[in-house]
Each structure stands twice: as C-alpha cells, then as structure tokens.
Amino acid sequence: MTPIAPQQLLDALRWRYATKVFDPTRRIPEETWAVLEQALVLSASSFGLQPYRFVVVQDPARRQQLLPHAWNQRQVVDASHFVVFAARTSVTEAEIDVWVRRLAEVRRVPTDLLAPYRQMMVGSLLTPEFAAQAPHWCAHQAYLALGNLLTAAALLGVDTCPIEGFEPPAFDRLLGLTERGLHAVACCALGYRAADDKHAALPKVRMPAEHLFIRL
C-alpha cells in the first residue's frame, strides 16, 4: 500500500463540513458508492463483531416518509444517498457463532481452534451485567463506522452530513428495524454540496490542539 501524503488527508478533512444543502441533481457514481460501502464494511468494531446494519434508503417515497421524523431536514431527501446506522439491541450467542464461522472460513482454520476466542466473547458479551449495556455498546460500534465513512467520503470528494436530529422510534417503525432486532442510532446523507450552500464557505471552527490534547 502506498500511503497518501499527510497534507492530502488534512486538506480533505478541512474541506469536509456538515453539508446543509445538497444538489439533488447530482448522484454519486456507482463505482464511488461501491468503495464507500466497502469502507463501511472495513470499519473497526470490537471483537470484529459488527453488531449493526447499514440501511441504505434508496426509495424516494420512503425518504419522504422519513423527512417529517427528521425535523424536515432536506438532506434526507435531497442527498444522493441516505444511510441509517442501525445497531443491534442485544448480542446473542447465535451472532457470535456466525462470526466465528466467518473467521474460520476466511482464515481457513478449523472452528475448534477458535474456541478460546469464542469463549472470550461469550464470557464478555453474554453476561446478565452486559445485557443492559448491550444496546449502548452496539451503538458505539456503529459510530465508529460512521466516523470512518465521513473520512472516506472526504478523501473521495463526496460531501456528507451526519444526522442525529431524528426520531429513532419512527425510523425503527418505518424501516422495519424492530423486528430485525435493530434500532436506529444515527444517519448520514451523502452527495454533493449545492452551489448556494453558504455554509460551504464558512471557516471550519475547532478548538486548538493544545486545548484538546492531554500529553502525559
């Protein structure tokens, strides 16, 4: 792998902003979207378990249904692509076993060699104490994927707007998430900024590094 130039990464992150107005006539090319989907697949998660799903809402009518439950933020319907990050509401032994089988398949090892790893996951994630925390833990994993998507999109010149301003129960109902054992935790609109989005020209405001870093 050839690393990108450090300045290229910083330029992409400074270019990125939470796009308020998308150009509804511009679509993300299929080959670019395929790369962004793979960026989501390749996101880090604890144990590698990926306790979430990415709901790509393509149907314009369904997006219109979601709009009033997202504070009427036009990004929901105007962006080229709209993704709902849905976290698992619990962790089950069956999911762990699916993941162990996948590990064995990809790495070409017998599943019994992965028994210690499986037992570590079972001992950590299937306790009564963890059960109450599971929805929050799964949501945290989904946020790791969201952050990865924002950076990947910026490097590809695709605009994004992460969205937490929505009604999760309504999204769960309209997207059929509850019956899948999922819960909407965040969304992301992706596409290309409109020429008249005044927010694109505003300076990016962040606290200075010395305010944020504690060096011990």
KEBA-78665 format. One record per atom (N, C-alpha, C): atom name; residue in three letters; residue number from 1; y, z, x. Coordinates in steps of 0.1 Angstrom, whole numbers, plus 2048, in hexadecimal, padded with zeros to 3 digits. Example, Ala and Ser with C-alpha at 12.3 -4.5 7.8 and 13.67 -1.06 7.14 Angstrom:
residues 2
N, ALA, 1, 7C7, 84E, 884
CA, ALA, 1, 7D3, 84E, 87B
C, ALA, 1, 7DF, 84E, 884
N, SER, 2, 7EA, 847, 880
CA, SER, 2, 7F5, 847, 889
C, SER, 2, 800, 84F, 881
//
This chain:
residues 216
N, MET, 1, 7F4, 800, 808
CA, MET, 1, 800, 800, 800
C, MET, 1, 80C, 800, 809
N, THR, 2, 816, 7F8, 805
CA, THR, 2, 823, 7F7, 80C
C, THR, 2, 82D, 800, 805
N, PRO, 3, 832, 80A, 80A
CA, PRO, 3, 83C, 813, 803
C, PRO, 3, 849, 80B, 801
N, ILE, 4, 84F, 80E, 7F5
CA, ILE, 4, 85C, 808, 7F3
C, ILE, 4, 866, 80F, 7FC
N, ALA, 5, 872, 809, 7FD
CA, ALA, 5, 87C, 810, 805
C, ALA, 5, 882, 81C, 7FE
N, PRO, 6, 884, 827, 805
CA, PRO, 6, 88A, 833, 7FE
C, PRO, 6, 896, 830, 7F6
N, GLN, 7, 89F, 827, 7FB
CA, GLN, 7, 8AB, 825, 7F3
C, GLN, 7, 8A8, 81D, 7E6
N, GLN, 8, 89E, 815, 7E6
CA, GLN, 8, 89A, 80E, 7DA
C, GLN, 8, 896, 817, 7CF
N, LEU, 9, 88F, 822, 7D3
CA, LEU, 9, 88B, 82C, 7C9
C, LEU, 9, 897, 833, 7C3
N, LEU, 10, 8A0, 837, 7CD
CA, LEU, 10, 8AC, 83E, 7C8
C, LEU, 10, 8B5, 835, 7BF
N, ASP, 11, 8B6, 829, 7C3
CA, ASP, 11, 8BE, 81F, 7BB
C, ASP, 11, 8B9, 81E, 7AD
N, ALA, 12, 8AB, 81D, 7AC
CA, ALA, 12, 8A5, 81C, 79F
C, ALA, 12, 8A8, 828, 796
N, LEU, 13, 8A7, 834, 79C
CA, LEU, 13, 8A8, 841, 795
C, LEU, 13, 8B7, 842, 791
N, ARG, 14, 8C0, 83E, 799
CA, ARG, 14, 8CF, 83F, 796
C, ARG, 14, 8D2, 834, 78B
N, TRP, 15, 8CB, 829, 78B
CA, TRP, 15, 8CE, 81F, 781
C, TRP, 15, 8C9, 823, 773
N, ARG, 16, 8BE, 82B, 773
CA, ARG, 16, 8B8, 82F, 766
C, ARG, 16, 8C1, 839, 75F
N, TYR, 17, 8C1, 838, 752
CA, TYR, 17, 8C8, 842, 749
C, TYR, 17, 8C1, 841, 73C
N, ALA, 18, 8C4, 84B, 734
CA, ALA, 18, 8BE, 84C, 726
C, ALA, 18, 8C6, 842, 71E
N, THR, 19, 8C0, 836, 71C
CA, THR, 19, 8C6, 82B, 716
C, THR, 19, 8C9, 82E, 707
N, LYS, 20, 8D5, 82D, 703
CA, LYS, 20, 8D9, 830, 6F5
C, LYS, 20, 8D9, 824, 6EC
N, VAL, 21, 8DB, 818, 6F2
CA, VAL, 21, 8DB, 80C, 6EA
C, VAL, 21, 8D3, 801, 6F1
N, PHE, 22, 8C8, 7FD, 6EA
CA, PHE, 22, 8BF, 7F3, 6F0
C, PHE, 22, 8C3, 7E5, 6EA
N, ASP, 23, 8C0, 7DB, 6F1
CA, ASP, 23, 8C2, 7CD, 6EC
C, ASP, 23, 8B5, 7CA, 6E4
N, PRO, 24, 8B6, 7C9, 6D7
CA, PRO, 24, 8A9, 7C7, 6CF
C, PRO, 24, 8A4, 7B9, 6D1
N, THR, 25, 8AB, 7B0, 6D7
CA, THR, 25, 8A6, 7A2, 6D9
C, THR, 25, 89E, 7A0, 6E6
N, ARG, 26, 89E, 7AA, 6EE
CA, ARG, 26, 897, 7A9, 6FB
C, ARG, 26, 88A, 7B1, 6FB
N, ARG, 27, 87F, 7AA, 6FF
CA, ARG, 27, 872, 7B0, 700
C, ARG, 27, 86D, 7B2, 70E
N, ILE, 28, 866, 7BD, 711
CA, ILE, 28, 860, 7BF, 71E
C, ILE, 28, 855, 7B5, 71F
N, PRO, 29, 855, 7AD, 72A
CA, PRO, 29, 84A, 7A3, 72C
C, PRO, 29, 83C, 7AA, 72C
N, GLU, 30, 833, 7A3, 727
CA, GLU, 30, 825, 7A9, 726
C, GLU, 30, 820, 7AE, 733
N, GLU, 31, 822, 7A6, 73E
CA, GLU, 31, 81D, 7AA, 74B
C, GLU, 31, 824, 7B7, 750
N, THR, 32, 831, 7B9, 74D
CA, THR, 32, 838, 7C5, 750
C, THR, 32, 833, 7D1, 748
N, TRP, 33, 831, 7CE, 73B
CA, TRP, 33, 82C, 7D9, 733
C, TRP, 33, 81E, 7DD, 737
N, ALA, 34, 815, 7D4, 73B
CA, ALA, 34, 808, 7D7, 740
C, ALA, 34, 809, 7E1, 74C
N, VAL, 35, 812, 7DE, 755
CA, VAL, 35, 814, 7E7, 760
C, VAL, 35, 819, 7F5, 75C
N, LEU, 36, 822, 7F6, 752
CA, LEU, 36, 826, 803, 74E
C, LEU, 36, 81B, 80A, 747
N, GLU, 37, 813, 803, 740
CA, GLU, 37, 807, 80A, 73A
C, GLU, 37, 7FE, 810, 744
N, GLN, 38, 7FC, 809, 74F
CA, GLN, 38, 7F4, 80E, 75A
C, GLN, 38, 7FA, 819, 761
N, ALA, 39, 808, 819, 762
CA, ALA, 39, 80F, 825, 767
C, ALA, 39, 80C, 831, 75F
N, LEU, 40, 80B, 830, 752
CA, LEU, 40, 808, 83B, 74A
C, LEU, 40, 7F9, 840, 74C
N, VAL, 41, 7F0, 836, 74D
CA, VAL, 41, 7E2, 839, 750
C, VAL, 41, 7E1, 841, 75D
N, LEU, 42, 7E9, 83D, 767
CA, LEU, 42, 7E8, 843, 775
C, LEU, 42, 7EF, 84F, 776
N, SER, 43, 7F6, 854, 76C
CA, SER, 43, 7FD, 861, 76D
C, SER, 43, 7F4, 86D, 771
N, ALA, 44, 7FA, 876, 778
CA, ALA, 44, 7F3, 882, 77B
C, ALA, 44, 7F1, 88B, 76F
N, SER, 45, 7E6, 892, 76F
CA, SER, 45, 7E3, 89C, 765
C, SER, 45, 7DA, 8A7, 76B
N, SER, 46, 7DB, 8B3, 766
CA, SER, 46, 7D3, 8BE, 76B
C, SER, 46, 7C4, 8BB, 769
N, PHE, 47, 7BC, 8BD, 773
CA, PHE, 47, 7AE, 8BA, 773
C, PHE, 47, 7AB, 8AB, 771
N, GLY, 48, 7B6, 8A3, 770
CA, GLY, 48, 7B4, 894, 76D
C, GLY, 48, 7B0, 892, 75E
N, LEU, 49, 7B1, 89C, 756
CA, LEU, 49, 7AB, 89C, 749
C, LEU, 49, 7B3, 893, 73E
N, GLN, 50, 7BF, 891, 741
CA, GLN, 50, 7C8, 888, 738
C, GLN, 50, 7C6, 88C, 729
N, PRO, 51, 7CB, 898, 726
CA, PRO, 51, 7C9, 89D, 718
C, PRO, 51, 7D4, 898, 70F
N, TYR, 52, 7D5, 88B, 70E
CA, TYR, 52, 7E0, 885, 706
C, TYR, 52, 7DC, 877, 702
N, ARG, 53, 7E4, 871, 6FA
CA, ARG, 53, 7E3, 862, 6F7
C, ARG, 53, 7F1, 85D, 6F6
N, PHE, 54, 7F2, 850, 6F9
CA, PHE, 54, 7FF, 849, 6F9
C, PHE, 54, 7FF, 840, 6ED
N, VAL, 55, 807, 843, 6E3
CA, VAL, 55, 807, 83B, 6D7
C, VAL, 55, 812, 830, 6D8
N, VAL, 56, 80F, 824, 6DA
CA, VAL, 56, 818, 819, 6DB
C, VAL, 56, 81B, 814, 6CC
N, VAL, 57, 826, 817, 6C7
CA, VAL, 57, 829, 813, 6B9
C, VAL, 57, 830, 805, 6B9
N, GLN, 58, 828, 7FB, 6B6
CA, GLN, 58, 82C, 7ED, 6B6
C, GLN, 58, 831, 7E8, 6A9
N, ASP, 59, 82C, 7ED, 69E
CA, ASP, 59, 82F, 7E8, 691
C, ASP, 59, 83D, 7EC, 68D
N, PRO, 60, 846, 7E2, 68B
CA, PRO, 60, 854, 7E5, 687
C, PRO, 60, 855, 7ED, 67B
N, ALA, 61, 84D, 7EB, 671
CA, ALA, 61, 84D, 7F3, 664
C, ALA, 61, 84A, 802, 667
N, ARG, 62, 841, 804, 670
CA, ARG, 62, 83D, 812, 673
C, ARG, 62, 849, 819, 67B
N, ARG, 63, 84F, 811, 683
CA, ARG, 63, 85B, 817, 68B
C, ARG, 63, 866, 81A, 681
N, GLN, 64, 868, 812, 677
CA, GLN, 64, 872, 815, 66D
C, GLN, 64, 86E, 822, 665
N, GLN, 65, 861, 824, 663
CA, GLN, 65, 85D, 831, 65D
C, GLN, 65, 860, 83D, 666
N, LEU, 66, 85F, 83B, 673
CA, LEU, 66, 862, 846, 67C
C, LEU, 66, 870, 849, 67E
N, LEU, 67, 879, 83F, 67C
CA, LEU, 67, 887, 840, 67F
C, LEU, 67, 88E, 84C, 679
N, PRO, 68, 88D, 84E, 66B
CA, PRO, 68, 894, 85A, 666
C, PRO, 68, 88F, 867, 66B
N, HIS, 69, 883, 867, 671
CA, HIS, 69, 87D, 874, 676
C, HIS, 69, 880, 875, 685
N, ALA, 70, 888, 86C, 68A
CA, ALA, 70, 88D, 86D, 698
C, ALA, 70, 89C, 86D, 698
N, TRP, 71, 8A2, 874, 68E
CA, TRP, 71, 8B0, 875, 68D
C, TRP, 71, 8B7, 868, 68D
N, ASN, 72, 8B1, 85D, 688
CA, ASN, 72, 8B6, 850, 687
C, ASN, 72, 8BB, 84A, 694
N, GLN, 73, 8B4, 84E, 69F
CA, GLN, 73, 8B8, 848, 6AC
C, GLN, 73, 8B3, 83A, 6AC
N, ARG, 74, 8BC, 831, 6AE
CA, ARG, 74, 8B8, 822, 6AD
C, ARG, 74, 8AF, 81E, 6B8
N, GLN, 75, 8AE, 825, 6C3
CA, GLN, 75, 8A4, 821, 6CD
C, GLN, 75, 896, 820, 6C8
N, VAL, 76, 893, 828, 6BD
CA, VAL, 76, 885, 827, 6B8
C, VAL, 76, 882, 819, 6B3
N, VAL, 77, 88B, 812, 6AD
CA, VAL, 77, 889, 805, 6A7
C, VAL, 77, 88E, 7FA, 6AF
N, ASP, 78, 898, 7FC, 6B8
CA, ASP, 78, 89E, 7F1, 6BF
C, ASP, 78, 898, 7EE, 6CD
N, ALA, 79, 891, 7F8, 6D3
CA, ALA, 79, 88B, 7F7, 6E0
C, ALA, 79, 880, 7ED, 6DF
N, SER, 80, 87D, 7E7, 6EA
CA, SER, 80, 871, 7DD, 6EB
C, SER, 80, 864, 7E5, 6E8
N, HIS, 81, 862, 7F0, 6EE
CA, HIS, 81, 856, 7F8, 6EC
C, HIS, 81, 859, 807, 6E9
N, PHE, 82, 851, 80D, 6E1
CA, PHE, 82, 853, 81B, 6DE
C, PHE, 82, 846, 822, 6DF
N, VAL, 83, 846, 82D, 6E7
CA, VAL, 83, 839, 834, 6EA
C, VAL, 83, 83B, 843, 6E6
N, VAL, 84, 831, 847, 6DE
CA, VAL, 84, 831, 856, 6DA
C, VAL, 84, 826, 85C, 6E3
N, PHE, 85, 82A, 867, 6EA
CA, PHE, 85, 821, 86F, 6F2
C, PHE, 85, 81A, 879, 6E9
N, ALA, 86, 80D, 878, 6E7
CA, ALA, 86, 806, 881, 6DE
C, ALA, 86, 7FC, 889, 6E7
N, ALA, 87, 7FE, 897, 6E7
CA, ALA, 87, 7F6, 8A0, 6EE
C, ALA, 87, 7EB, 8A5, 6E6
N, ARG, 88, 7DF, 8A8, 6EC
CA, ARG, 88, 7D4, 8AE, 6E5
C, ARG, 88, 7D9, 8BC, 6E0
N, THR, 89, 7D3, 8C0, 6D5
CA, THR, 89, 7D6, 8CD, 6CF
C, THR, 89, 7CC, 8D8, 6D4
N, SER, 90, 7C2, 8D3, 6DB
CA, SER, 90, 7B8, 8DC, 6E0
C, SER, 90, 7B0, 8D5, 6EB
N, VAL, 91, 7A9, 8DC, 6F3
CA, VAL, 91, 7A0, 8D6, 6FD
C, VAL, 91, 792, 8DA, 6FA
N, THR, 92, 789, 8D0, 6F9
CA, THR, 92, 77C, 8D3, 6F5
C, THR, 92, 772, 8D0, 700
N, GLU, 93, 766, 8D5, 6FF
CA, GLU, 93, 75B, 8D3, 709
C, GLU, 93, 757, 8C4, 708
N, ALA, 94, 758, 8BE, 6FD
CA, ALA, 94, 754, 8B0, 6FC
C, ALA, 94, 75E, 8A7, 704
N, GLU, 95, 76B, 8AA, 704
CA, GLU, 95, 774, 8A3, 70C
C, GLU, 95, 772, 8A5, 71B
N, ILE, 96, 76F, 8B1, 71F
CA, ILE, 96, 76B, 8B3, 72D
C, ILE, 96, 75F, 8AB, 731
N, ASP, 97, 755, 8AA, 728
CA, ASP, 97, 749, 8A3, 72C
C, ASP, 97, 74C, 894, 72D
N, VAL, 98, 755, 88F, 724
CA, VAL, 98, 759, 881, 725
C, VAL, 98, 75F, 87E, 732
N, TRP, 99, 768, 887, 737
CA, TRP, 99, 76F, 885, 744
C, TRP, 99, 765, 886, 74F
N, VAL, 100, 75B, 88F, 74F
CA, VAL, 100, 751, 891, 759
C, VAL, 100, 749, 884, 75A
N, ARG, 101, 745, 87E, 74F
CA, ARG, 101, 73D, 872, 74F
C, ARG, 101, 746, 866, 755
N, ARG, 102, 753, 866, 752
CA, ARG, 102, 75B, 85C, 757
C, ARG, 102, 75C, 85E, 767
N, LEU, 103, 75E, 86A, 76B
CA, LEU, 103, 75E, 86C, 77A
C, LEU, 103, 751, 867, 780
N, ALA, 104, 746, 86A, 77A
CA, ALA, 104, 739, 866, 780
C, ALA, 104, 738, 857, 780
N, GLU, 105, 73D, 851, 776
CA, GLU, 105, 73C, 842, 775
C, GLU, 105, 744, 83B, 77F
N, VAL, 106, 751, 83F, 781
CA, VAL, 106, 75A, 839, 78A
C, VAL, 106, 757, 83C, 798
N, ARG, 107, 753, 848, 79B
CA, ARG, 107, 750, 84C, 7A9
C, ARG, 107, 741, 84A, 7AD
N, ARG, 108, 739, 846, 7A3
CA, ARG, 108, 72B, 842, 7A5
C, ARG, 108, 724, 84E, 7AB
N, VAL, 109, 725, 859, 7A4
CA, VAL, 109, 71D, 865, 7A8
C, VAL, 109, 716, 86B, 79C
N, PRO, 110, 70B, 871, 79E
CA, PRO, 110, 704, 877, 793
C, PRO, 110, 70C, 882, 78C
N, THR, 111, 70B, 883, 77F
CA, THR, 111, 713, 88D, 778
C, THR, 111, 710, 89B, 77C
N, ASP, 112, 703, 89E, 781
CA, ASP, 112, 700, 8AC, 784
C, ASP, 112, 707, 8B0, 791
N, LEU, 113, 70B, 8A7, 799
CA, LEU, 113, 713, 8AA, 7A5
C, LEU, 113, 721, 8AF, 7A1
N, LEU, 114, 726, 8AC, 795
CA, LEU, 114, 733, 8B0, 790
C, LEU, 114, 732, 8BC, 788
N, ALA, 115, 726, 8C3, 787
CA, ALA, 115, 725, 8CF, 77F
C, ALA, 115, 72E, 8DA, 783
N, PRO, 116, 730, 8DD, 790
CA, PRO, 116, 73A, 8E7, 794
C, PRO, 116, 748, 8E4, 78F
N, TYR, 117, 74C, 8D8, 790
CA, TYR, 117, 75A, 8D4, 78B
C, TYR, 117, 75A, 8D5, 77C
N, ARG, 118, 750, 8D1, 775
CA, ARG, 118, 74F, 8D3, 766
C, ARG, 118, 750, 8E2, 763
N, GLN, 119, 749, 8EA, 76A
CA, GLN, 119, 749, 8F8, 766
C, GLN, 119, 757, 8FE, 769
N, MET, 120, 75E, 8FA, 773
CA, MET, 120, 76B, 8FF, 776
C, MET, 120, 774, 8FB, 76A
N, MET, 121, 773, 8EF, 765
CA, MET, 121, 77C, 8EB, 75A
C, MET, 121, 778, 8F4, 74D
N, VAL, 122, 76B, 8F5, 74B
CA, VAL, 122, 767, 8FD, 73F
C, VAL, 122, 76C, 90B, 740
N, GLY, 123, 76A, 911, 74C
CA, GLY, 123, 76F, 91F, 74E
C, GLY, 123, 77E, 921, 74D
N, SER, 124, 785, 916, 750
CA, SER, 124, 794, 917, 74F
C, SER, 124, 799, 914, 741
N, LEU, 125, 794, 90A, 73B
CA, LEU, 125, 79A, 904, 72F
C, LEU, 125, 793, 907, 722
N, LEU, 126, 788, 90D, 722
CA, LEU, 126, 781, 910, 715
C, LEU, 126, 780, 91F, 712
N, THR, 127, 788, 927, 719
CA, THR, 127, 789, 935, 716
C, THR, 127, 791, 938, 70A
N, PRO, 128, 78E, 943, 702
CA, PRO, 128, 797, 947, 6F7
C, PRO, 128, 7A5, 949, 6FB
N, GLU, 129, 7A8, 94E, 707
CA, GLU, 129, 7B5, 950, 70B
C, GLU, 129, 7BD, 943, 70D
N, PHE, 130, 7B6, 939, 712
CA, PHE, 130, 7BD, 92C, 714
C, PHE, 130, 7BF, 924, 707
N, ALA, 131, 7B6, 927, 6FD
CA, ALA, 131, 7B7, 91F, 6F0
C, ALA, 131, 7C5, 91F, 6EA
N, ALA, 132, 7CC, 92A, 6EA
CA, ALA, 132, 7D9, 92B, 6E5
C, ALA, 132, 7E3, 923, 6ED
N, GLN, 133, 7E1, 922, 6FA
CA, GLN, 133, 7EA, 91B, 702
C, GLN, 133, 7E7, 90C, 703
N, ALA, 134, 7DC, 908, 6FE
CA, ALA, 134, 7D7, 8FA, 700
C, ALA, 134, 7E1, 8F0, 6FB
N, PRO, 135, 7E7, 8F1, 6EF
CA, PRO, 135, 7F1, 8E7, 6EB
C, PRO, 135, 7FD, 8E5, 6F5
N, HIS, 136, 801, 8F1, 6FA
CA, HIS, 136, 80D, 8F0, 703
C, HIS, 136, 809, 8EA, 710
N, TRP, 137, 7FD, 8EE, 715
CA, TRP, 137, 7F8, 8E8, 722
C, TRP, 137, 7F6, 8D9, 721
N, CYS, 138, 7F0, 8D5, 716
CA, CYS, 138, 7EF, 8C6, 714
C, CYS, 138, 7FC, 8BF, 713
N, ALA, 139, 806, 8C5, 70C
CA, ALA, 139, 813, 8BF, 70C
C, ALA, 139, 819, 8BE, 719
N, HIS, 140, 817, 8C8, 722
CA, HIS, 140, 81D, 8C8, 730
C, HIS, 140, 817, 8BC, 737
N, GLN, 141, 80A, 8B9, 735
CA, GLN, 141, 804, 8AE, 73C
C, GLN, 141, 80A, 8A1, 737
N, ALA, 142, 80D, 8A0, 72A
CA, ALA, 142, 813, 894, 724
C, ALA, 142, 821, 891, 72B
N, TYR, 143, 828, 89C, 72D
CA, TYR, 143, 835, 89B, 733
C, TYR, 143, 835, 896, 741
N, LEU, 144, 82A, 899, 748
CA, LEU, 144, 828, 893, 756
C, LEU, 144, 827, 884, 755
N, ALA, 145, 820, 87F, 74B
CA, ALA, 145, 81F, 870, 748
C, ALA, 145, 82C, 86A, 745
N, LEU, 146, 834, 871, 73C
CA, LEU, 146, 841, 86C, 738
C, LEU, 146, 84A, 86A, 744
N, GLY, 147, 84A, 874, 74D
CA, GLY, 147, 852, 873, 759
C, GLY, 147, 84E, 868, 762
N, ASN, 148, 841, 866, 763
CA, ASN, 148, 83C, 85B, 76B
C, ASN, 148, 840, 84D, 765
N, LEU, 149, 840, 84C, 758
CA, LEU, 149, 844, 840, 751
C, LEU, 149, 853, 83D, 754
N, LEU, 150, 85B, 847, 753
CA, LEU, 150, 86A, 845, 755
C, LEU, 150, 86D, 83F, 763
N, THR, 151, 866, 845, 76D
CA, THR, 151, 868, 840, 77B
C, THR, 151, 862, 832, 77D
N, ALA, 152, 856, 830, 778
CA, ALA, 152, 850, 822, 779
C, ALA, 152, 859, 818, 772
N, ALA, 153, 85E, 81B, 766
CA, ALA, 153, 866, 811, 75F
C, ALA, 153, 873, 80E, 767
N, ALA, 154, 879, 818, 76D
CA, ALA, 154, 885, 816, 774
C, ALA, 154, 883, 80D, 780
N, LEU, 155, 878, 80F, 787
CA, LEU, 155, 874, 806, 792
C, LEU, 155, 872, 7F8, 78E
N, LEU, 156, 86E, 7F6, 782
CA, LEU, 156, 86C, 7E8, 77C
C, LEU, 156, 878, 7E2, 775
N, GLY, 157, 883, 7EA, 775
CA, GLY, 157, 88F, 7E5, 76E
C, GLY, 157, 88E, 7E6, 75F
N, VAL, 158, 886, 7EF, 75A
CA, VAL, 158, 885, 7F1, 74C
C, VAL, 158, 88C, 7FD, 747
N, ASP, 159, 894, 7FC, 73D
CA, ASP, 159, 89C, 808, 738
C, ASP, 159, 893, 811, 730
N, THR, 160, 896, 81E, 72F
CA, THR, 160, 88F, 827, 728
C, THR, 160, 898, 832, 721
N, CYS, 161, 892, 838, 717
CA, CYS, 161, 899, 843, 711
C, CYS, 161, 88E, 84D, 70C
N, PRO, 162, 88C, 858, 714
CA, PRO, 162, 883, 862, 70F
C, PRO, 162, 889, 869, 703
N, ILE, 163, 881, 86C, 6F9
CA, ILE, 163, 886, 872, 6EC
C, ILE, 163, 87E, 87E, 6E9
N, GLU, 164, 885, 88A, 6E7
CA, GLU, 164, 87F, 896, 6E1
C, GLU, 164, 885, 899, 6D3
N, GLY, 165, 890, 892, 6D0
CA, GLY, 165, 896, 894, 6C3
C, GLY, 165, 88F, 88D, 6B8
N, PHE, 166, 884, 893, 6B3
CA, PHE, 166, 87D, 88D, 6A8
C, PHE, 166, 875, 898, 6A2
N, GLU, 167, 86F, 895, 696
CA, GLU, 167, 867, 89F, 68E
C, GLU, 167, 858, 89D, 691
N, PRO, 168, 852, 8A5, 69A
CA, PRO, 168, 844, 8A3, 69D
C, PRO, 168, 83B, 8A3, 691
N, PRO, 169, 83C, 8AC, 688
CA, PRO, 169, 833, 8AC, 67C
C, PRO, 169, 833, 89F, 675
N, ALA, 170, 83F, 899, 673
CA, ALA, 170, 840, 88C, 66C
C, ALA, 170, 83A, 881, 674
N, PHE, 171, 83C, 881, 681
CA, PHE, 171, 836, 877, 68A
C, PHE, 171, 827, 878, 689
N, ASP, 172, 822, 885, 68A
CA, ASP, 172, 813, 887, 689
C, ASP, 172, 80E, 881, 67C
N, ARG, 173, 815, 883, 671
CA, ARG, 173, 810, 87E, 664
C, ARG, 173, 810, 86F, 664
N, LEU, 174, 81B, 869, 668
CA, LEU, 174, 81D, 85A, 667
C, LEU, 174, 814, 853, 670
N, LEU, 175, 811, 859, 67B
CA, LEU, 175, 809, 852, 685
C, LEU, 175, 7FA, 856, 685
N, GLY, 176, 7F7, 85F, 67C
CA, GLY, 176, 7E9, 863, 67A
C, GLY, 176, 7E4, 86B, 686
N, LEU, 177, 7EC, 873, 68C
CA, LEU, 177, 7E9, 87A, 699
C, LEU, 177, 7E0, 887, 696
N, THR, 178, 7E3, 88E, 68B
CA, THR, 178, 7DD, 89B, 689
C, THR, 178, 7CE, 899, 688
N, GLU, 179, 7C9, 88F, 681
CA, GLU, 179, 7BB, 88D, 67F
C, GLU, 179, 7B4, 889, 68C
N, ARG, 180, 7BC, 885, 696
CA, ARG, 180, 7B7, 881, 6A3
C, ARG, 180, 7B7, 88D, 6AD
N, GLY, 181, 7BC, 899, 6A8
CA, GLY, 181, 7BD, 8A4, 6B1
C, GLY, 181, 7C9, 8A3, 6BA
N, LEU, 182, 7D3, 89C, 6B6
CA, LEU, 182, 7DF, 89A, 6BE
C, LEU, 182, 7EC, 89F, 6B8
N, HIS, 183, 7F6, 8A0, 6C0
CA, HIS, 183, 803, 8A5, 6BB
C, HIS, 183, 80E, 89E, 6C3
N, ALA, 184, 818, 898, 6BC
CA, ALA, 184, 823, 891, 6C3
C, ALA, 184, 82B, 89B, 6CA
N, VAL, 185, 82E, 899, 6D7
CA, VAL, 185, 836, 8A2, 6DF
C, VAL, 185, 843, 89C, 6E5
N, ALA, 186, 843, 88F, 6E7
CA, ALA, 186, 84E, 888, 6EC
C, ALA, 186, 84D, 879, 6E9
N, CYS, 187, 858, 871, 6EB
CA, CYS, 187, 857, 863, 6E9
C, CYS, 187, 85F, 85C, 6F4
N, CYS, 188, 85D, 84F, 6F5
CA, CYS, 188, 865, 848, 6FF
C, CYS, 188, 867, 83A, 6FA
N, ALA, 189, 874, 836, 6F9
CA, ALA, 189, 877, 828, 6F6
C, ALA, 189, 879, 820, 703
N, LEU, 190, 875, 814, 703
CA, LEU, 190, 876, 80C, 70F
C, LEU, 190, 87A, 7FE, 70C
N, GLY, 191, 882, 7F8, 714
CA, GLY, 191, 887, 7EA, 712
C, GLY, 191, 893, 7E7, 71B
N, TYR, 192, 89D, 7E1, 716
CA, TYR, 192, 8A8, 7DD, 71F
C, TYR, 192, 8B6, 7E1, 718
N, ARG, 193, 8BE, 7E7, 71F
CA, ARG, 193, 8CB, 7EC, 71A
C, ARG, 193, 8D3, 7E1, 714
N, ALA, 194, 8DA, 7E4, 709
CA, ALA, 194, 8E4, 7DB, 703
C, ALA, 194, 8F0, 7DA, 70C
N, ALA, 195, 8F7, 7CE, 70C
CA, ALA, 195, 903, 7CC, 714
C, ALA, 195, 90E, 7D5, 710
N, ASP, 196, 90E, 7DA, 703
CA, ASP, 196, 919, 7E3, 6FF
C, ASP, 196, 916, 7F1, 6FF
N, ASP, 197, 90B, 7F5, 706
CA, ASP, 197, 908, 804, 707
C, ASP, 197, 911, 80A, 711
N, LYS, 198, 91B, 811, 70C
CA, LYS, 198, 925, 816, 715
C, LYS, 198, 91F, 821, 71F
N, HIS, 199, 914, 827, 71B
CA, HIS, 199, 90E, 831, 723
C, HIS, 199, 909, 82C, 731
N, ALA, 200, 906, 81F, 731
CA, ALA, 200, 900, 819, 73D
C, ALA, 200, 90A, 819, 749
N, ALA, 201, 917, 819, 746
CA, ALA, 201, 921, 819, 751
C, ALA, 201, 925, 827, 755
N, LEU, 202, 921, 831, 74E
CA, LEU, 202, 925, 83F, 751
C, LEU, 202, 91E, 844, 75E
N, PRO, 203, 926, 84B, 766
CA, PRO, 203, 91F, 851, 772
C, PRO, 203, 914, 85A, 76E
N, LYS, 204, 909, 85A, 776
CA, LYS, 204, 8FE, 863, 774
C, LYS, 204, 903, 871, 778
N, VAL, 205, 901, 87B, 770
CA, VAL, 205, 905, 889, 773
C, VAL, 205, 8F9, 891, 775
N, ARG, 206, 8F8, 897, 781
CA, ARG, 206, 8ED, 8A0, 785
C, ARG, 206, 8F3, 8AB, 78D
N, MET, 207, 8EE, 8B7, 78D
CA, MET, 207, 8F2, 8C2, 795
C, MET, 207, 8EE, 8BE, 7A4
N, PRO, 208, 8F6, 8C2, 7AE
CA, PRO, 208, 8F3, 8BF, 7BC
C, PRO, 208, 8E6, 8C6, 7C0
N, ALA, 209, 8E1, 8C0, 7CB
CA, ALA, 209, 8D4, 8C5, 7D0
C, ALA, 209, 8D4, 8D4, 7D3
N, GLU, 210, 8DF, 8D8, 7D9
CA, GLU, 210, 8E0, 8E6, 7DE
C, GLU, 210, 8E0, 8F0, 7D2
N, HIS, 211, 8E3, 8EB, 7C6
CA, HIS, 211, 8E3, 8F3, 7BA
C, HIS, 211, 8D4, 8F4, 7B5
N, LEU, 212, 8CC, 8EA, 7B7
CA, LEU, 212, 8BF, 8E9, 7B1
C, LEU, 212, 8B4, 8EE, 7BA
N, PHE, 213, 8B5, 8EC, 7C7
CA, PHE, 213, 8AA, 8EF, 7D0
C, PHE, 213, 8AC, 8FE, 7D6
N, ILE, 214, 8A0, 904, 7D6
CA, ILE, 214, 89F, 911, 7DD
C, ILE, 214, 896, 90F, 7E9
N, ARG, 215, 89B, 910, 7F4
CA, ARG, 215, 893, 90E, 800
C, ARG, 215, 890, 91B, 807
N, LEU, 216, 883, 91E, 808
CA, LEU, 216, 87F, 92B, 80E
C, LEU, 216, 878, 929, 81C
//
